[in-house]
Amino acid sequence: MKLNRIITKITLPIITLFVVFGFVFIQKASALTISPARIEVSGDPGTTITKDITLYNDSKNGTETYYVSYSNFEAQGETGSPKFVEPKNDLGTWMTTSNESFTIEAGGSKIIPLTINIPKDAYAGGHFSVVFFGNNPNAKDGGQVSVGAKTGTLVLLTVNGDVLEAGGLADFKTKDNKIFYNSLPISFQYRFKNDGNDRVKPEGDITIHDMVYFPTAHIDANAVSGNILPHSTRLFDIDWTKSDSKAETSNTIISSFFERASYQWENFAVGPYIAKIDLSYGTEGNHSSKYAFFFVFPWQLLIIIFIILVIVFFIGKKLIKRYNKYIIKKARIGIHTQSDAHHD
């Protein structure tokens, strides 16, 4: 998903900031929209890069003044959420704008040139920062950057040179190592480790194979276009399902049984399956793959199918007996008719 404009409102007292690396950056601030949501650039050491950021004052209450600030960010845990830190060095200190604050009339906009001065001794690889705009001057707390009442643009810089690409697929499994399911969805998890010095965005599919190893489904392994920052590991959650409907829960056992069976019919799967994940990553076309095994037994649906088959069998058996009796009776009548005609 690509967002060119991040719409924000002042009605929230505490602002949450959400970053999904591939990268999508969503924040909320005082009726401010910023475009683009992210800037991805590369350059050589010692060069200067300029990119434009457009601020839109969506407020109807009058003129607003926005203050600019910068923050570096790094991976925090395995979720892909960033940790914003005070820029004492690196990209957060390489960026400048023409002023420290910008005043925009209600409904107006302003283009802000962002200048990135890459030092001559900058190391090759990825450098990551955020340009914030907010109604208050930048506030810092214990070395971490306060992101309340701010909105911003991600800046993802790759300094050209000898970029190290290392790492790969750490593991692939069903969630909680579960093997037996009575219906879809099947939840998969995989971890991707980046031991290099630039961000990595794996691409590929999870292919579901049935009991005869015939491919029955292909799932995008990185639908969120998630990136993994250097020297970090990211956990991805992927679901395999066939229908968007959800299994309903009823208060009665019988209703719940049939509702579950109906859901299993819409998301029909039965038997053993093998899931294979294939990922490619990096500029050199590196490749990783792993397997996971699971078994689906939709017992509520199978009970109903069994009962239906039994009913059909006995009804069919009776119909066949009646048909046979009818044929035999008709044949006997034909024989008697022929015999009477012969005697005449």
C-alpha positions in Angstrom: 0.0 0.0 0.0 1.3 3.4 -0.9 0.2 6.6 0.7 1.0 9.8 -0.9 -0.9 11.9 1.7 -1.1 11.3 5.4 -4.3 13.0 6.7 -4.1 14.0 10.4 -6.3 15.7 12.9 -5.7 17.6 16.2 -8.6 16.1 18.0 -6.4 13.4 19.6 -4.5 14.4 22.7 -1.9 11.6 22.3 -0.7 10.8 18.8 0.3 7.4 17.7 2.9 6.8 15.1 2.9 3.7 13.0 5.6 2.5 10.6 5.5 -0.6 8.5 8.7 -1.2 6.7 8.4 -1.5 3.1 7.8 1.5 4.3 4.4 3.0 5.1 4.5 5.8 7.6 1.3 7.0 9.3 1.2 9.7 12.0 -1.3 12.2 13.3 -0.7 15.9 14.1 -2.5 19.2 13.9 -4.6 19.1 10.7 -1.4 18.6 8.7 -0.9 16.5 5.6 2.5 15.7 4.3 3.5 14.4 0.9 5.4 12.2 0.2 5.1 9.7 3.0 8.6 8.5 2.4 11.7 9.5 0.5 14.0 6.8 -0.8 17.3 8.0 -2.2 20.9 6.9 -2.8 24.0 8.9 -3.3 27.8 8.9 -3.1 29.8 10.1 -0.1 30.5 13.8 -0.3 27.5 14.6 -2.5 24.3 16.6 -1.8 20.8 15.5 -2.5 17.7 17.8 -2.5 14.1 16.6 -2.3 10.9 18.5 -1.9 8.3 17.9 0.9 4.9 19.5 0.6 3.0 20.6 3.7 -0.8 21.1 3.5 -2.6 23.0 6.3 -6.0 21.3 6.4 -7.1 23.4 9.4 -10.1 25.7 8.9 -9.3 27.7 12.0 -6.6 29.9 10.6 -2.8 30.1 10.0 -0.6 27.4 11.5 3.1 27.4 12.3 5.0 24.1 12.0 8.4 23.5 13.5 10.8 21.1 11.8 12.8 18.5 13.7 14.8 15.3 12.9 15.1 11.9 14.3 17.1 8.8 13.5 15.3 5.5 13.9 16.3 1.9 14.4 14.6 -1.5 14.7 12.7 -2.2 17.9 12.0 -5.9 18.5 10.7 -8.1 15.7 7.5 -6.3 14.9 9.0 -3.7 12.4 8.0 -0.8 14.8 10.7 1.8 14.9 12.5 3.3 17.9 13.1 7.1 17.4 16.3 8.4 18.9 17.9 11.8 19.2 20.1 12.4 16.1 23.6 13.0 17.6 25.1 11.8 14.3 24.3 10.0 11.1 21.4 10.9 8.7 19.4 12.9 11.3 22.3 15.4 11.4 23.0 15.5 7.7 19.6 17.0 6.8 18.6 20.7 6.7 15.7 22.9 5.5 15.7 26.6 4.7 14.1 27.5 8.1 13.4 26.0 11.4 9.6 26.8 11.2 7.1 27.4 8.4 3.8 29.3 8.6 1.0 28.3 6.3 -2.5 29.8 5.9 -5.6 27.7 6.4 -6.2 25.6 3.4 -2.8 26.5 2.0 0.3 24.5 1.2 4.1 25.1 1.1 6.9 23.2 -0.6 9.9 22.6 1.7 13.2 21.7 0.0 15.0 19.1 2.1 18.8 19.0 1.7 20.8 16.0 2.5 24.6 16.6 2.8 26.3 13.2 2.7 29.7 13.4 4.5 32.8 12.2 2.6 33.5 9.6 5.3 29.9 8.2 5.4 29.9 4.4 5.5 28.3 2.5 2.6 24.8 1.1 3.3 21.5 2.2 4.8 20.8 5.3 6.9 17.4 6.0 8.2 15.7 9.1 9.6 12.5 11.1 9.9 11.7 14.7 9.2 9.1 15.8 11.7 6.7 18.8 11.5 4.7 19.8 14.5 3.1 22.8 16.3 5.6 22.9 19.1 9.4 23.1 19.0 11.2 19.7 19.2 11.1 18.0 22.6 13.4 15.3 23.7 13.1 12.9 26.6 16.0 10.9 27.8 17.6 10.8 24.4 14.4 9.5 22.8 12.4 11.8 20.5 8.9 12.8 21.5 6.5 12.1 18.6 3.4 13.6 20.1 1.6 16.1 18.0 3.9 15.6 15.0 3.7 14.2 11.6 6.6 13.4 9.3 8.2 11.8 6.3 10.6 8.9 6.3 13.9 9.4 4.7 15.6 6.2 3.6 19.1 6.8 2.3 21.5 4.3 0.8 25.1 5.5 0.6 26.7 3.9 -2.4 29.8 1.8 -2.0 30.7 -1.7 -0.8 27.3 -2.6 0.7 27.2 -5.8 2.6 24.3 -8.1 2.0 24.1 -10.9 4.5 21.4 -12.8 6.4 18.4 -14.7 5.2 15.4 -16.7 6.3 15.8 -17.7 9.9 12.8 -19.9 10.3 9.3 -20.7 8.8 6.5 -22.5 10.7 2.8 -22.5 11.5 2.0 -20.2 14.4 2.8 -21.8 17.7 4.0 -24.9 15.8 0.4 -26.0 15.4 0.0 -29.1 13.2 -3.7 -30.1 13.3 -6.5 -27.7 12.3 -10.2 -28.2 11.8 -10.5 -25.4 9.4 -8.8 -22.4 7.7 -7.2 -20.0 8.2 -3.8 -21.4 8.7 -1.5 -18.9 10.3 2.2 -18.9 9.3 5.1 -17.1 10.7 8.6 -16.5 9.4 11.6 -14.6 10.7 14.0 -12.9 8.4 17.4 -11.8 9.7 19.4 -9.0 8.1 23.1 -9.1 9.0 24.0 -6.6 6.3 24.4 -2.9 6.5 21.4 -1.8 4.4 17.7 -2.5 4.5 16.4 -5.6 2.9 12.9 -6.2 1.5 12.3 -10.0 0.8 9.9 -10.9 -2.0 8.3 -14.2 -2.8 5.4 -16.6 -2.2 4.2 -19.3 0.2 3.0 -22.2 -1.9 0.5 -24.6 -0.4 0.8 -28.2 -1.7 -1.8 -30.9 -1.1 -1.3 -34.6 -0.4 -0.1 -35.4 -3.9 2.1 -32.2 -3.8 -0.1 -30.4 -6.2 0.1 -26.6 -5.6 -3.4 -25.5 -4.4 -2.6 -21.9 -3.3 0.0 -19.1 -3.6 0.2 -16.4 -0.9 2.3 -13.3 -1.1 4.9 -13.7 1.6 5.4 -9.9 2.0 2.2 -8.2 1.1 3.0 -5.3 3.3 6.3 -4.7 1.5 8.1 -4.9 4.8 11.8 -4.1 5.1 14.3 -5.4 7.6 16.7 -2.8 9.0 20.4 -3.7 9.3 21.4 -6.0 12.1 17.9 -6.9 13.1 15.3 -9.7 12.7 11.7 -9.1 11.7 8.8 -11.4 12.3 6.1 -11.8 9.5 2.6 -13.2 10.0 0.8 -14.6 7.0 -2.6 -16.3 6.9 -4.0 -18.8 4.3 -7.7 -18.5 3.8 -10.1 -18.8 0.9 -13.0 -16.7 2.1 -13.2 -13.4 3.9 -16.1 -14.6 6.0 -15.5 -15.3 9.7 -16.7 -18.3 11.7 -19.7 -17.2 13.7 -20.2 -18.4 17.2 -23.7 -19.3 18.5 -25.1 -19.8 22.0 -26.4 -23.2 21.2 -24.3 -26.3 20.4 -26.4 -27.3 17.4 -26.3 -23.9 15.8 -22.6 -23.5 16.5 -22.0 -26.9 14.9 -23.8 -26.0 11.6 -22.3 -22.5 11.5 -18.8 -24.0 11.8 -19.6 -26.6 9.1 -20.8 -23.8 6.8 -17.6 -21.9 7.4 -15.6 -25.0 6.7 -17.4 -25.5 3.4 -16.6 -21.9 2.3 -13.0 -22.5 3.2 -12.8 -26.2 2.3 -9.5 -27.9 3.0 -8.9 -31.5 4.1 -5.9 -33.7 4.5 -2.1 -33.2 4.9 -0.5 -30.1 3.4 3.0 -28.9 2.8 3.7 -25.2 2.7 6.9 -24.0 1.0 8.2 -20.4 1.3 10.5 -19.1 -1.4 12.1 -15.7 -0.9 14.5 -13.6 -2.9 16.2 -10.5 -1.6 19.1 -8.2 -2.2 20.6 -6.7 -5.3 22.5 -10.0 -6.0 19.3 -12.1 -6.1 19.9 -14.1 -3.0 17.4 -16.9 -2.3 16.0 -18.7 0.7 13.3 -21.4 1.1 11.9 -23.6 3.9 9.0 -26.0 4.5 6.2 -26.4 7.0 3.8 -29.3 7.5 0.2 -29.3 8.7 -3.1 -31.3 8.6 -6.6 -30.1 8.2 -9.6 -32.2 9.3 -12.9 -30.3 9.2 -14.8 -32.9 11.3 -18.0 -30.9 11.6 -18.4 -30.7 7.8 -17.2 -34.3 7.3 -19.9 -35.5 9.7 -22.6 -33.7 7.7 -21.2 -35.0 4.4 -21.1 -38.6 5.8 -24.7 -38.3 7.0 -25.8 -37.0 3.6 -24.0 -39.8 1.8 -25.6 -42.4 4.1 -29.0 -41.0 3.5 -28.4 -40.9 -0.3 -27.1 -44.5 -0.1 -30.1 -45.9 1.6 -32.6 -43.9 -0.5 -30.8 -44.9 -3.6 -30.7 -48.5 -2.5 -34.5 -48.5 -2.0 -35.1 -46.8 -5.3 -32.9 -49.4 -7.1 -34.9 -52.2 -5.4 -38.1 -50.7 -6.5 -36.8 -50.2 -10.0 -35.6 -53.8 -10.2 -39.0 -55.1 -8.9 -40.7 -52.9 -11.5 -38.5 -54.3 -14.3 -39.0 -57.9 -13.1 -42.8 -57.4 -12.9 -42.9 -55.9 -16.3 -40.8 -58.7 -17.7 -43.1 -61.3 -16.2 -46.2 -59.6 -17.6 -44.5 -59.6 -21.0 -43.7 -63.3 -20.7 -47.3 -64.2 -19.8 -48.6 -62.0 -22.6 -46.4 -63.9 -25.1 -47.4 -67.3 -23.7 -51.1 -66.5 -24.0 -50.7 -65.3 -27.5 -48.8 -68.5 -28.4 -51.6 -70.7 -27.0 -54.1 -68.8 -29.0 
